């Protein structure tokens, strides 16, 4: 289960970075005149938070926790 959470988290982080790069690339040079960058940036940030939480939850336990549980 932890491995699945970690893999899904990394996939989410890759997709989030692609959305954030697309949002930055669509930013107009004269300033924000339309909402297209936010169409990419807001879902990218939310997906990055979700992916980061999944990677954090899917990390392997430290050796200290394993010996204390036994």
C-alpha positions, 0 to 999 in steps of 0.5 A, a space after each residue: 500500500 505504501 509503494 502504491 501511494 508513493 508511486 501515485 504521489 510521484 506521478 502526481 508531482 510530475 503532472 503538477 510540474 507539467 501544469 505549473 510549467 504550462 501556466 508559466 509558459 502561458 503567462 502573457 508578457 504584458 501582465 495578467 490580462 486573462 485567466 489562462 495561467 490560473 487554469 494551469 497553475 491552480 490545479 498544478 499547485 493542488 496536485 503538487 500538494 496532494 502528490 507531496 502528501 502521498 509521497 510523504 505517506 508512502 515513504 518507508 518507515 525508519 529502522 527506529 520505528 520498526 524496532 520499537 514496534 516489535 
